[in-house]
Amino acid sequence: MTAALDRLSYGFAKSRGILFRGGEQPAFLLKRGGDRLALIEARRAVGQTFPVEEIDASQFERALSDIYAFSEAEAGSLGDQAEGESLSSIIDEIPPTADLLDSASDAPIIRLINGLIAEAIRTAASDIHVEPYEDRVSVRYRIDGVLSERASLAPALASPLVSRIKVMSRLDIAEKRVPQDGRLSLNLGGKGVDVRVATLPSRFGERVVLRLLDKDQARFTLDQLGMGPANLTAMKTALAQPNGIVLVTGPTGSGKTTTLYWIFGPDRPL
């Protein structure tokens, strides 16, 4: 992120309909119907005057996701910060605001997201389910195929939590009526973690599922995947063929992705 993004917070940009785009052609991007008076504050924060480009709502939402999405390095540094904190302490420190993204700093919701991911990795969870209800937001982890609730958050956190996850994974935050799929990568304690994100509309807001894959845990040899002797021989025979198809199927948590990581890994043993 550029230094200007530290001055124009995500909450300010989203609520006032104005963005600062850096690069070779810096400009303020104003959503059609946005707060033109906010341009004064935006110019003061950035410290310079740049051209103003007026864009429609859909273009603004795409630009918002592109500008404020985390790169792998930025997400990694946040993940490292969350590693040493307990999830309960992070939740206790969240201020009781109606919408955290409207505050001057996005740090509380970012720390919450990274805390959830860090705790999931520490407990060897394969999935994080964020499910909004009328009176709470339920956060459940899937561990060894079994879902169990690990946190119950205030219902006001549903919208900012889901919005921030969608921004991080470059999903359309304006579209809330159809399912979406995305991904993000981060480093946590020196470990590379891939996170696949899926959203689904529901009665009380969007449900989000984050599928976690610890790349270090996926580094098995073919003999360590747990196949029986007959299946192991059949797999090796199939992989040695010049063409064909191998179907990897099974329920959640059965090892499909781990198997595929081995098959297509750059350093897989033969």
C-alpha positions in Angstrom: 0.0 0.0 0.0 1.1 3.5 -0.6 1.6 6.0 2.1 -1.6 7.8 0.9 -3.7 4.8 1.8 -2.6 5.2 5.4 -4.1 8.7 5.3 -7.3 7.8 3.4 -8.7 5.0 5.5 -10.8 2.3 4.0 -13.8 3.4 6.0 -13.4 7.0 4.8 -13.1 5.9 1.2 -16.0 3.6 1.3 -18.5 5.8 3.1 -17.6 9.1 1.3 -17.2 7.5 -2.2 -13.7 8.8 -2.8 -10.4 7.0 -3.5 -6.9 8.0 -4.2 -5.1 6.2 -7.0 -1.4 6.4 -7.0 1.1 5.3 -9.6 2.1 6.9 -12.9 -1.3 8.7 -13.2 -2.4 9.7 -9.7 -5.9 10.9 -9.3 -8.9 11.0 -7.0 -11.6 8.7 -8.0 -15.1 10.0 -7.0 -18.1 7.8 -7.1 -21.0 9.3 -9.0 -23.2 10.8 -6.3 -20.4 10.7 -3.7 -19.6 13.4 -1.2 -17.8 16.1 -3.1 -17.0 18.0 0.1 -14.9 15.0 1.1 -12.5 16.0 -1.7 -11.3 18.8 0.6 -10.4 16.4 3.3 -8.9 13.9 0.9 -6.7 16.6 -0.7 -5.6 17.8 2.8 -4.7 14.2 3.8 -2.8 13.4 0.6 -1.1 16.8 0.7 -1.4 17.5 -3.0 -4.0 18.3 -5.6 -4.6 15.8 -8.3 -7.2 15.5 -11.1 -10.6 14.1 -10.1 -12.2 11.3 -12.2 -15.9 10.6 -11.7 -16.8 6.9 -12.0 -20.0 4.9 -11.6 -20.8 2.7 -8.6 -19.7 -0.6 -10.1 -16.3 0.9 -11.2 -15.9 2.4 -7.8 -16.4 -0.9 -6.0 -13.9 -2.7 -8.3 -11.4 0.1 -7.7 -12.0 -0.1 -4.0 -11.2 -3.8 -3.9 -8.1 -3.4 -6.2 -6.6 -0.5 -4.2 -7.2 -1.9 -0.7 -6.7 -5.6 -1.3 -3.7 -7.0 0.5 -0.7 -8.2 -1.4 0.9 -11.5 -0.2 3.7 -9.5 1.6 1.3 -7.2 3.4 -1.0 -10.0 4.4 2.0 -11.9 5.6 3.1 -9.2 8.0 -0.4 -8.9 9.4 -0.5 -12.7 9.9 2.8 -12.5 11.8 1.4 -9.9 14.1 -1.6 -12.1 14.9 0.4 -15.2 15.6 1.3 -14.4 19.2 -2.1 -13.2 20.3 -5.0 -15.3 21.6 -8.3 -15.1 19.8 -10.2 -14.3 23.0 -7.9 -11.3 23.7 -8.4 -9.9 20.2 -12.2 -10.2 20.5 -12.3 -8.6 23.9 -10.4 -5.6 22.6 -12.7 -4.9 19.7 -14.6 -1.6 20.3 -18.4 -1.8 20.3 -18.9 0.3 17.2 -21.8 -0.2 14.8 -19.4 -0.4 11.8 -15.7 -0.8 12.4 -15.0 0.1 8.8 -16.3 3.6 9.4 -13.7 4.2 12.1 -10.4 6.1 11.4 -8.5 2.8 11.6 -9.2 -0.6 10.1 -6.8 -2.3 12.5 -9.4 -4.0 14.9 -11.2 -5.9 12.1 -7.9 -6.8 10.4 -6.5 -8.1 13.7 -9.7 -10.1 14.2 -9.5 -11.7 10.8 -5.8 -12.6 11.2 -6.5 -13.8 14.7 -9.2 -16.2 13.4 -6.8 -17.5 10.8 -3.9 -17.8 13.2 -6.0 -19.7 15.8 -7.3 -22.0 13.0 -3.8 -22.9 11.9 -2.7 -23.5 15.5 -5.6 -26.0 16.0 -5.0 -27.7 12.6 -8.5 -26.6 11.3 -9.2 -27.0 7.6 -12.0 -24.5 7.4 -13.4 -21.4 9.1 -17.1 -20.8 8.8 -18.4 -17.3 9.5 -22.2 -17.4 9.8 -24.4 -14.4 10.6 -27.6 -14.9 12.6 -30.1 -12.4 14.0 -28.5 -12.0 17.4 -24.8 -13.1 16.8 -22.1 -14.1 14.3 -21.0 -17.7 14.8 -17.4 -18.6 13.9 -16.9 -22.3 13.6 -13.8 -24.3 12.8 -13.7 -27.7 11.0 -11.2 -29.9 12.8 -10.8 -33.5 11.7 -14.0 -33.2 9.7 -16.1 -31.9 12.7 -17.5 -28.4 12.9 -17.4 -26.8 16.3 -18.1 -23.2 17.4 -15.0 -21.3 18.5 -16.3 -17.7 18.8 -19.6 -15.9 19.0 -19.4 -12.2 17.9 -21.7 -9.3 18.0 -24.1 -9.1 15.1 -22.8 -5.6 14.2 -19.5 -7.3 13.2 -21.0 -9.3 10.4 -20.9 -6.6 7.7 -17.4 -5.2 8.3 -16.0 -8.7 8.8 -17.4 -10.1 5.6 -16.6 -6.9 3.7 -13.0 -6.9 4.7 -12.5 -10.6 3.9 -14.0 -9.9 0.4 -11.6 -6.9 -0.1 -8.6 -9.0 0.9 -9.6 -11.8 -1.5 -10.5 -9.3 -4.3 -14.2 -10.1 -4.4 -16.9 -7.7 -5.4 -18.0 -6.1 -2.1 -21.1 -4.5 -3.8 -22.5 -7.8 -4.9 -24.3 -9.5 -2.0 -27.0 -11.5 -3.8 -24.9 -14.2 -5.5 -22.2 -16.6 -4.3 -18.5 -15.6 -5.0 -15.2 -17.4 -4.9 -11.7 -15.9 -4.3 -8.4 -16.6 -2.6 -5.6 -14.9 -0.7 -2.1 -15.9 0.5 -0.3 -15.0 3.7 2.7 -16.0 5.8 2.2 -16.9 9.4 5.2 -17.6 11.5 7.3 -18.3 8.4 4.6 -20.7 7.0 3.0 -20.1 3.7 -0.8 -20.5 3.9 -3.2 -20.5 1.0 -6.8 -19.4 1.8 -9.7 -20.1 -0.5 -12.7 -17.9 0.2 -16.3 -18.6 -0.7 -19.4 -16.5 0.1 -23.0 -17.4 0.1 -26.0 -15.0 0.7 -28.3 -15.9 3.6 -31.2 -14.4 5.5 -29.1 -12.3 7.9 -26.1 -11.5 5.6 -23.4 -13.3 3.7 -21.9 -16.5 5.0 -18.2 -17.0 4.4 -16.1 -20.1 4.3 -12.3 -19.9 4.4 -10.5 -23.1 3.4 -7.0 -23.2 4.8 -4.1 -25.0 3.3 -0.8 -25.0 5.2 1.8 -25.5 2.4 4.3 -26.9 4.8 1.9 -29.6 6.0 1.2 -30.6 2.3 4.9 -31.7 1.8 4.4 -35.4 1.8 5.9 -38.1 -0.3 3.5 -40.3 -2.2 4.2 -43.2 0.3 3.1 -40.9 3.2 -0.4 -40.1 1.9 -1.9 -43.1 3.6 -2.8 -45.2 0.6 -3.0 -49.0 0.9 -0.5 -51.1 -1.0 -2.8 -51.8 -3.9 -4.0 -48.2 -4.3 -0.4 -47.0 -4.0 0.7 -49.3 -6.8 -2.2 -48.3 -9.0 -1.5 -44.6 -8.4 2.2 -44.9 -9.3 1.2 -46.9 -12.5 -1.4 -44.2 -13.5 1.1 -41.4 -13.0 3.6 -43.1 -15.1 1.3 -43.2 -18.1 1.9 -40.7 -21.0 -1.8 -39.6 -20.9 -5.0 -40.2 -19.1 -6.9 -38.8 -16.1 -6.8 -39.4 -12.4 -9.9 -38.5 -10.4 -9.3 -37.4 -6.8 -12.6 -37.5 -4.9 -13.8 -37.7 -1.3 -15.5 -35.8 1.5 -14.3 -32.6 3.1 -10.9 -33.1 4.9 -10.1 -36.4 3.2 -6.9 -35.1 1.6 -7.9 -34.3 -2.0 -6.0 -31.0 -2.1 -3.0 -32.4 -0.3 -2.8 -35.2 -2.9 -3.1 -32.8 -5.7 -0.3 -30.6 -4.2 1.9 -33.7 -4.3 1.0 -34.7 -7.8 1.6 -31.2 -9.3 4.3 -30.0 -6.9 7.5 -28.8 -8.5 9.7 -31.0 -6.3 7.5 -34.2 -6.1 9.5 -37.4 -5.9 8.9 -40.1 -8.5 
